Amino acid sequence: MWSGRFSSLYLGEAWRRTECRAALLRLRLFRHTVHAPERLIVAPTDLRAVDPHVAEEILNGRFPLAGRLLETGGKSPFTFSLPSRSFAVRLHGFGWLRHMRTKKSDLHSNVARSIVNSWLTIHGGRIEGIAWEIDVTAQRVIAWLSHSPVVLHNADRGFYRRFLKSLAFQVRFLRRMVKYAPPGEVRFRLRIALAMASISMPTRPGVLRRAAEALDQEFDSQILPDGGHVSRNPRVGLELLLDLLPLRQTYVNLGHDLPQKLISGIDRMYPALRFFRHQDGDLALFNGATSTLATELMSLLRYDETAGEPFKAMPHSRYQRLAAGRTVIIADTGLPPPGKMSRTAHAGCLSFEMSSGRHRFIVNSGSPKFAGRRYIQIARTTAAHSTVTLNDTSSSRFALSEFLSNVITEAVKTVNVDRALADDGRDVVKASHDGYLKTFGALHERELTLNATGLIVTGRDRLVVPEERKDDKALRAVARFHAHPAINLNQVDGESVMMTAPDGETWLFSSPGNEVLVAEDVFFADASGVCGSDQIEINFSYPEKPEIRWFLSRKS
């Protein structure tokens, strides 16, 4: 069965790449037929945080991007060998232009314009490489439109027309390449870029209407009824809203008819954002999510017109949220997205995160922002999540092929969930998944309970082997609980560990009758890069000991 599916995936991807190359050839042949518009109508706002320090570094010929630093000595950064792929994506995407607006000075504009001009000279006519990847081009179009006042301040007419002609060609490029864009966030961003260009640049009414209709289609196909994104990555909604909100305001300011789904789609996405928000203000780390700057989230929440208590569950995105007192638990009870949408999905079924007060105590390892492919793949494994791993194998398996974009090839197919409120006020979630059934003949069952005061969390993990699959094979399981790097773990005895936050808040983790171990760990989602942390581990097995119970109780 899988060989047939692999063949289909390979053939489909090969055909897509062949068609994409043909489309690029046509674009190259007719690129000189593009006419530059006379002017830009408007520059949409950029809601992302600005940093005067980054602007100062760029003025001094140093580019701090994607966790790396490139020193250019005043030369164009595009004449250097770039330190990493992530750095190149950030550089060619031009999102860093926002920092140059921290001071409205001629110097900032001159430097920004000089760098844009060097890009036009070196990469503007060569439609190849990272500079012309679809997502990078979409990011660049949005950045150039949003920060055109900085780039074009005191610009001569020659540069002005060259800049606008390149913008016009990049917009044509996106229109022609949209059918080859990966599904999901990349295609959504491309549609946002085209909609933004349709109202920021002079265009025909038909073009404006088609851009709005295409954006509506992405809302329909990618934003689930509960507001989550189809990728099940909590951070994707944040990234899209950072571009959708300025787009909405630009439509309003210019008096254009808004895309039909724009307002309702944004209103649907906000509750999902609040659902995934922990007590410390950061977003939960599921399915490719990484660290979130507090300023980014706050800049979005200022525009939230749907304010209210977060939902207890997201039935379409398949997550559960338990909250009482100062404690929040968010659990993944869903399936990986299908096909190519699974490119960034993680094997974290039934994993959970727990926060209390201003701190996240138990987390998933998250996804690295700027690390290489090897770290990204490790972060996707079940072992990098606060859940149970069976026989050192992930609950979903990946195609380790860049050609297939690392899609999930064998996944959890069924997750059963039961949510109930006990007589004593405890909130109880019971769930099971079959990700290990085909390979090992076992189901993983997990129960999470939060009491009414939010001071006690109880858990139960169990391996269940259906009668028809029982044999003499032993199954080795490890329940992992990844601690946030800010949390200090101290072994109290063989069955318990004290978890202490920087402000002194303390929780006791215990599992009576089981050996509770503290082990070294890696946290991928730190804002400064991959860093060390600790984790709690409990080993158990089937049939010797198929079930464990564990407790978290707040001590101070």
C-alpha positions in Angstrom: 0.0 0.0 0.0 2.7 2.4 1.0 4.8 1.7 -2.1 1.9 2.8 -4.2 1.4 5.9 -2.2 5.0 6.8 -2.4 5.0 6.4 -6.2 2.0 8.7 -6.4 3.6 11.3 -4.1 6.9 11.2 -6.1 5.1 11.3 -9.5 2.9 14.2 -8.3 5.9 16.2 -7.0 8.0 15.5 -10.1 5.1 16.7 -12.4 4.6 19.8 -10.2 8.3 20.7 -10.5 8.3 20.1 -14.3 5.3 22.4 -14.7 6.9 25.0 -12.4 10.1 25.1 -14.4 8.1 25.6 -17.6 6.2 28.5 -16.0 9.5 30.0 -14.9 10.9 29.8 -18.4 7.8 31.6 -19.8 8.2 34.3 -17.1 11.9 34.8 -18.0 11.1 35.1 -21.7 8.4 37.8 -21.2 9.7 39.6 -18.2 10.5 42.8 -20.2 6.9 43.2 -21.2 6.0 44.3 -17.6 5.1 48.0 -17.3 6.0 49.9 -14.2 3.0 51.7 -12.5 3.3 55.4 -12.2 3.0 55.4 -8.4 2.0 53.5 -5.3 -1.3 54.4 -3.8 -0.8 53.4 -0.2 1.7 51.7 2.1 0.0 49.2 4.4 1.0 49.2 8.1 3.4 46.6 9.5 2.4 45.4 13.0 5.6 43.5 13.7 7.9 44.8 16.4 10.7 47.1 15.4 14.1 47.2 17.1 16.3 50.4 16.9 19.3 48.3 17.7 18.9 46.2 14.6 18.6 49.4 12.5 21.8 50.7 14.1 23.6 47.5 13.3 22.5 47.6 9.7 23.7 51.2 9.4 27.1 50.0 10.6 27.2 47.2 8.0 26.2 44.4 10.3 23.1 42.2 9.7 21.8 40.3 12.7 19.2 38.0 11.1 18.0 34.4 12.0 20.3 34.1 14.9 23.5 34.8 12.9 25.5 38.0 12.2 27.0 39.0 8.8 29.6 41.8 8.8 29.7 43.5 5.4 32.0 46.4 6.1 29.6 48.7 4.3 29.3 46.5 1.2 26.1 44.9 -0.1 25.1 41.8 1.9 24.1 40.2 -1.4 27.8 40.0 -2.5 28.6 37.7 0.4 28.2 34.0 1.0 25.3 34.0 3.5 25.8 32.2 6.9 22.7 30.0 6.7 19.6 29.3 4.7 17.4 30.9 7.4 19.6 34.0 7.2 19.2 34.1 3.4 15.4 33.8 3.6 15.2 36.7 6.1 17.6 38.8 4.1 15.8 38.3 0.7 12.4 38.6 2.4 13.2 42.2 3.5 11.1 42.0 6.6 14.1 43.7 8.4 13.2 47.0 6.6 10.7 47.6 9.4 13.6 48.3 11.7 14.8 51.1 9.4 11.7 53.1 10.1 12.6 53.6 13.8 14.1 56.9 12.9 12.8 58.9 9.9 16.2 60.1 8.8 17.8 60.5 5.4 20.6 58.2 6.5 18.2 55.3 7.3 16.4 55.8 3.9 19.6 56.1 2.0 21.0 52.8 3.5 17.7 51.0 2.9 17.5 52.2 -0.7 21.1 51.2 -1.3 20.5 47.7 -0.2 17.3 47.4 -2.2 19.2 48.7 -5.2 21.9 46.1 -4.8 19.3 43.4 -4.7 17.7 44.7 -7.9 21.2 44.7 -9.6 22.2 41.2 -8.4 19.0 39.3 -8.1 16.3 41.3 -9.8 17.0 39.8 -13.2 18.0 36.3 -12.2 14.8 34.4 -11.3 16.5 31.6 -9.4 17.6 30.5 -6.0 16.3 31.4 -2.5 15.6 35.0 -3.6 12.9 33.8 -5.9 11.3 31.1 -3.8 7.5 31.6 -3.7 7.3 32.3 0.0 10.3 34.6 0.0 8.9 36.6 -2.9 5.6 37.0 -1.2 7.3 38.2 2.0 9.4 40.7 -0.1 6.3 42.1 -1.9 4.6 42.7 1.4 7.7 44.2 2.9 8.4 46.5 -0.1 4.8 47.7 -0.2 4.7 48.3 3.6 8.0 50.0 3.8 8.1 51.8 0.5 8.0 55.3 2.3 11.4 54.5 3.8 12.9 53.1 0.6 11.5 55.8 -1.7 12.2 58.8 0.5 14.2 61.3 -1.6 14.7 58.7 -4.3 15.4 59.9 -7.8 13.0 59.1 -10.6 15.3 56.4 -12.1 15.3 54.3 -8.9 11.6 55.0 -8.3 10.7 53.5 -11.7 13.1 50.6 -11.3 11.7 49.8 -7.9 8.1 49.9 -9.1 8.9 47.8 -12.2 10.4 45.1 -10.1 7.5 45.1 -7.8 5.1 44.8 -10.8 7.1 41.8 -12.1 7.2 40.1 -8.7 3.4 40.5 -8.5 3.2 38.9 -11.9 5.5 36.1 -10.8 3.3 35.4 -7.8 0.1 35.3 -9.9 1.7 32.8 -12.3 3.3 30.7 -9.6 0.3 30.4 -7.2 -0.8 27.1 -8.6 2.7 25.7 -7.7 2.8 27.1 -4.2 2.8 24.6 -1.3 -0.6 24.3 0.3 -1.1 26.0 3.7 0.6 29.1 5.1 2.8 29.7 2.1 -0.2 29.9 -0.3 -2.2 32.0 2.1 0.7 34.5 2.4 1.0 34.6 -1.4 -2.8 35.4 -1.6 -2.3 38.2 1.0 0.6 39.6 -1.0 -1.5 39.7 -4.2 -4.5 41.2 -2.4 -2.2 43.8 -0.8 -0.6 44.6 -4.2 -4.1 44.9 -5.9 -5.0 47.8 -3.6 -1.6 49.4 -3.1 -0.8 49.7 -6.8 -3.0 51.0 -9.7 -4.8 48.1 -11.2 -8.0 47.1 -13.0 -11.2 46.4 -11.1 -11.2 42.9 -12.3 -7.7 42.2 -10.9 -8.8 43.7 -7.5 -11.9 41.5 -7.5 -10.1 38.3 -8.4 -7.5 38.9 -5.7 -10.2 39.3 -3.1 -12.1 36.2 -4.3 -8.9 34.1 -4.2 -8.2 35.3 -0.6 -11.7 34.2 0.4 -11.0 30.8 -1.0 -8.0 30.5 1.3 -10.1 31.4 4.3 -12.5 28.6 3.3 -9.9 26.0 2.8 -7.4 26.8 5.5 -9.2 28.4 8.5 -11.3 25.8 10.3 -14.7 26.6 11.7 -13.2 26.9 15.2 -10.6 29.4 14.0 -7.6 27.1 14.0 -5.4 26.7 10.9 -5.6 23.5 9.0 -1.9 22.8 9.7 -2.8 22.6 13.5 0.2 24.9 14.2 -0.9 27.6 16.7 1.7 30.1 15.5 0.4 30.1 11.8 -2.7 32.0 12.9 -0.5 34.7 14.5 1.7 35.0 11.5 -1.3 35.3 9.1 -3.0 37.9 11.4 0.1 40.1 11.4 -0.5 40.5 7.6 -4.3 40.2 7.5 -5.0 43.1 9.9 -3.1 45.7 7.9 -4.7 44.4 4.8 -8.2 44.8 6.3 -7.4 48.3 7.5 -6.0 49.3 4.0 -9.2 48.1 2.3 -11.2 50.2 4.8 -9.1 53.3 4.5 -9.3 53.2 0.7 -13.1 52.6 0.7 -12.9 49.3 -1.3 -15.3 46.5 -0.8 -13.7 44.0 1.5 -13.2 40.3 0.6 -16.3 38.6 2.0 -14.4 36.3 4.3 -11.8 38.8 5.6 -13.7 40.2 8.6 -15.4 37.0 9.6 -12.2 35.0 9.1 -10.2 37.3 11.3 -12.9 37.3 14.0 -12.8 33.5 13.9 -9.1 33.3 14.2 -8.8 35.5 17.4 -10.5 33.0 19.8 -8.1 30.3 18.5 -5.2 32.6 19.3 -6.5 33.1 22.9 -7.1 29.3 23.2 -3.4 28.5 22.6 -2.2 31.3 24.8 -0.5 30.3 28.1 -0.5 32.2 31.3 2.9 33.7 30.5 1.5 35.1 27.3 3.3 32.7 24.9 1.6 30.3 22.6 1.6 26.5 23.0 4.2 24.5 21.1 2.4 22.1 18.9 2.9 21.0 15.3 5.8 23.3 14.3 5.1 26.2 16.6 8.1 28.1 18.0 8.7 31.0 20.4 6.5 34.1 20.2 7.6 37.6 21.0 5.3 39.1 23.6 5.3 42.3 21.6 4.0 40.4 18.5 1.1 38.9 20.4 0.2 42.1 22.3 0.2 44.1 19.0 -2.4 41.7 17.7 -4.6 41.4 20.8 -5.0 45.2 20.8 -7.2 44.7 17.7 -9.2 41.8 19.2 -12.9 42.7 19.0 -14.0 39.2 20.0 -12.6 39.3 23.5 -13.8 36.7 25.9 -12.8 33.6 27.8 -10.9 31.0 25.8 -12.9 28.0 24.6 -12.6 24.8 26.5 -12.1 22.8 23.3 -11.4 23.3 19.6 -13.5 20.6 18.0 -12.3 21.0 14.5 -8.6 21.7 15.3 -8.9 18.9 17.9 -7.3 20.4 21.0 -8.5 20.5 24.6 -8.0 23.2 27.2 -8.4 22.7 31.0 -8.2 25.9 33.1 -8.8 26.6 36.8 -7.3 29.1 39.1 -3.9 30.1 37.8 -3.4 26.8 35.9 -3.8 26.0 32.2 -3.4 22.7 30.5 -3.6 22.4 26.7 -3.6 19.0 25.1 -3.3 17.7 21.5 -6.1 15.2 20.8 -6.1 15.3 17.0 -4.8 13.7 13.8 -1.9 15.1 11.7 -3.2 17.0 8.7 -3.3 14.9 5.5 -0.9 14.8 2.6 1.3 17.9 1.8 -0.3 19.8 4.7 1.7 17.4 7.0 5.0 18.9 6.0 5.5 20.7 9.3 3.2 18.5 11.5 4.7 16.8 14.6 4.1 13.3 16.0 2.8 14.7 19.3 -0.6 13.1 19.6 -1.9 13.2 23.3 1.0 15.5 24.3 0.1 18.4 26.7 1.6 21.6 28.1 0.9 23.0 31.6 1.4 26.6 32.8 0.7 28.3 36.1 1.0 31.9 36.9 3.6 33.6 34.8 5.4 30.3 33.9 5.2 27.3 31.6 6.2 24.3 33.7 5.6 21.4 31.2 6.0 22.0 27.5 6.8 20.3 24.2 10.2 20.9 22.8 8.8 23.1 20.0 10.3 23.8 16.6 13.6 25.7 16.1 13.3 29.0 14.4 16.7 29.0 12.6 18.2 25.6 13.0 19.1 23.1 10.2 17.0 20.3 8.8 18.4 17.7 11.3 17.1 19.6 14.4 13.8 20.3 12.7 13.3 16.6 12.1 14.3 15.7 15.7 11.8 18.2 17.0 9.0 16.5 15.1 9.5 13.1 16.8 7.2 11.9 19.6 10.1 11.9 22.0 10.3 15.7 21.8 6.8 16.0 23.2 5.3 15.5 26.6 3.6 12.2 25.9 4.4 8.5 25.7 6.8 7.0 23.2 6.6 3.3 22.5 9.7 1.2 21.6 11.6 4.4 20.8 9.3 5.0 17.8 7.2 8.0 16.9 3.4 7.7 16.8 3.5 9.1 13.2 6.3 8.4 10.7 7.9 10.8 8.2 9.2 10.5 4.7 12.8 11.5 5.2 13.0 13.0 1.8 13.4 16.6 0.9 11.9 15.8 -2.5 8.7 15.0 -0.7 9.1 17.9 1.8 9.2 15.4 4.7 5.4 14.7 4.7 4.0 12.2 7.2 3.6 8.8 5.6 2.1 6.7 8.3 0.0 8.5 10.9 -2.4 8.2 13.8 -5.7 7.4 12.2 -8.1 7.5 15.1 -8.2 9.5 18.3 -11.1 8.9 20.7 -11.8 11.7 23.2 -14.2 12.0 26.2 -14.5 15.1 28.2 -16.5 15.2 31.5 -16.9 17.3 34.7 -16.7 15.1 37.8 -19.1 15.6 40.7 -16.3 17.1 42.8 -15.6 19.8 40.1 -12.6 18.1 38.5 -12.3 18.6 34.7 -11.4 15.3 33.1 -10.2 14.5 29.6 -9.8 10.9 28.5 -8.3 10.1 25.1 -6.6 7.3 23.1 -4.8 7.0 19.8 -3.9 4.2 17.5 -0.6 5.4 16.2 1.2 2.3 17.6 -1.5 -0.2 16.7 -0.3 -1.3 13.3 3.3 -1.6 14.2 3.2 -2.8 17.8 -0.5 -3.8 18.3 -1.1 -1.3 21.2 -3.2 1.7 21.9 -2.0 4.6 24.1 -4.7 5.9 26.5 -4.1 9.0 28.5 -6.3 10.7 31.2 -5.7 14.3 32.3 -7.5 15.8 35.3 -7.5 19.3 36.8 -9.2 20.0 40.1 -11.6 22.9 40.6 -8.9 25.1 42.3 -6.2 24.5 39.7 -3.8 23.2 42.4 -3.8 19.5 41.5 -3.2 17.8 38.1 -3.6 14.0 37.9 -2.6 11.9 35.0 -2.8 8.3 33.8 -1.1 6.6 30.9 -1.9 3.1 29.8 -1.0 0.7 27.0 -4.0 -1.3 25.8 -3.5 -4.4 23.5 -6.7 -5.6 21.9 -7.4 -9.3 22.4 -6.7 -10.3 18.8 -3.2 -8.6 18.9 -2.0 -10.1 22.2 1.3 -12.1 22.0 4.4 -12.6 24.1 6.3 -9.5 22.8 7.3 -7.0 25.4 6.6 -3.3 24.7 8.9 -0.6 26.3 7.3 2.8 26.9 8.6 6.1 28.2 6.4 8.9 29.4 8.3 12.2 29.0 7.5 15.5 30.6 9.6 18.3 29.1 10.3 21.1 31.5 10.6 24.7 30.2 14.3 25.9 30.4 13.3 28.4 33.0 12.1 25.7 35.4 14.5 24.1 37.8 14.1 20.4 38.6 15.3 18.8 41.8 15.0 15.1 42.6 13.2 14.8 46.0 13.3 10.9 46.1 13.0 8.1 43.6 9.3 8.8 43.0 9.1 12.6 43.0 10.7 15.7 41.6 10.3 19.4 42.6 9.7 21.9 39.8 10.6 25.5 40.7 10.0 28.6 38.7 12.3 31.7 38.9 9.7 33.6 41.1 9.6 30.7 43.5 6.4 29.0 42.5 6.8 25.3 43.1 5.0 22.2 41.9 5.7 18.6 43.0 5.7 15.9 40.3 5.2 12.4 41.7 4.4 8.9 40.5 3.9 6.5 43.4 5.3 3.1 42.8 7.4 4.2 39.8 10.9 5.4 39.3 10.9 9.1 38.3 14.0 10.2 36.6 15.4 13.6 35.7 17.3 13.6 32.4 19.0 16.2 30.2 16.9 17.6 27.4 16.9 20.0 24.5 14.5 22.9 24.0 14.2 23.8 20.4 11.9 26.8 20.6 13.9 29.3 22.7 14.0 32.8 21.1 17.8 32.8 21.3 18.1 29.4 19.6 18.3 25.7 20.6 19.2 25.4 24.3 19.6 22.9 27.1 16.8 22.0 29.5 15.6 19.0 31.6 12.9 16.5 31.4 11.1 14.0 33.7 10.9 10.4 32.5 8.9 7.4 33.7 9.7 4.0 32.1 7.0 1.3 32.0 6.2 -1.8 29.9 3.6 -4.2 28.6 2.6 -6.7 29.9 4.7 -6.3 33.1 3.4 -2.8 34.0 1.0 -1.4 31.4 -0.2 1.6 33.4 1.3 4.5 35.3 -0.3 7.3 37.4 1.3 10.6 38.1 0.5 13.8 39.9 1.3 17.5 39.9 0.5 19.4 43.0 1.3 23.1 43.7 3.3 23.6 46.9 4.0 27.4 46.9 
